[in-house]
Amino acid sequence: MMTWSPCKWHLEGVRDRLGEVTIDIVARIDGPDRYAVRRGGSCLSKEGFFEWEMQPSSRTDEFFKRCRYNTFNEAAKVYEDWLVFEQSRSV
């Protein structure tokens, strides 16, 4: 029997002006899986802004440090902080 594992999450009813935001598991060959907060072709950096997600062969170690999270909770917290900030700007 196969075992299924969740690999993508989204918040019900939350869309920003550019589309649905998801948290995805990103598999790694050389270490543990990481998490990415994605919106369209962009991903949320730890610095609090969405940046273009390059093709896999073009991603640098610096990109991975900025845009990959060790845990689901870390990724969710960065997104929730970003969402609160964005909502405060639109008031």
C-alpha positions in Angstrom: 0.0 0.0 0.0 1.2 3.5 -0.8 1.7 6.1 1.8 0.6 9.6 0.8 2.2 12.7 2.4 0.9 16.3 2.0 3.3 18.4 0.0 1.3 21.7 -0.7 -0.8 23.9 1.6 -2.9 27.0 1.0 -5.0 29.2 3.2 -8.7 29.0 2.4 -10.1 32.3 1.2 -6.8 34.2 1.2 -5.6 35.5 -2.2 -3.6 38.5 -2.8 -3.8 40.6 -5.9 -1.3 38.3 -7.7 -2.9 35.0 -6.9 -3.0 32.1 -4.5 -0.1 31.7 -2.1 1.0 28.2 -1.2 3.6 26.5 1.0 5.2 23.7 -0.8 7.7 21.0 0.3 10.8 21.3 -1.8 12.7 18.0 -2.1 16.5 18.1 -1.9 19.0 15.4 -3.0 21.7 16.4 -0.7 19.8 17.0 2.5 16.4 17.2 4.2 13.4 18.6 2.4 12.8 22.3 2.8 9.7 24.5 2.4 9.0 27.4 0.0 6.3 30.1 0.2 5.2 30.5 -3.5 2.9 32.9 -5.4 2.9 32.3 -9.2 6.5 32.4 -10.3 7.8 34.0 -7.2 8.7 32.9 -3.7 8.7 34.8 -0.4 12.2 35.6 1.0 13.0 35.7 4.7 13.6 39.4 4.1 9.8 39.8 3.6 9.3 40.3 -0.1 8.5 38.1 -3.1 11.2 37.5 -5.6 11.3 35.7 -8.9 12.0 32.0 -8.5 14.7 31.2 -11.1 15.0 28.0 -13.0 16.5 25.2 -10.7 19.9 25.2 -12.5 20.2 29.0 -11.9 19.5 29.0 -8.1 22.4 29.9 -5.9 23.2 29.0 -2.3 22.3 32.6 -1.4 18.9 32.1 -3.0 18.3 29.0 -1.0 19.3 30.8 2.2 16.8 33.6 1.5 13.9 31.6 0.1 13.8 28.2 1.7 12.6 27.3 5.2 13.6 24.5 7.5 10.1 23.9 8.8 6.5 24.4 7.8 6.0 26.6 10.9 8.9 28.8 9.9 7.5 29.3 6.4 4.0 29.9 7.7 5.2 32.5 10.2 7.1 34.5 7.5 4.0 34.4 5.3 1.7 35.4 8.1 4.0 38.3 9.0 4.1 39.4 5.4 0.3 39.2 5.1 -0.3 41.4 8.2 2.2 43.9 6.8 0.5 44.0 3.4 -2.9 44.3 5.0 -1.8 47.2 7.2 -0.5 49.0 4.0 -3.9 48.8 2.3 -5.8 50.5 5.2 
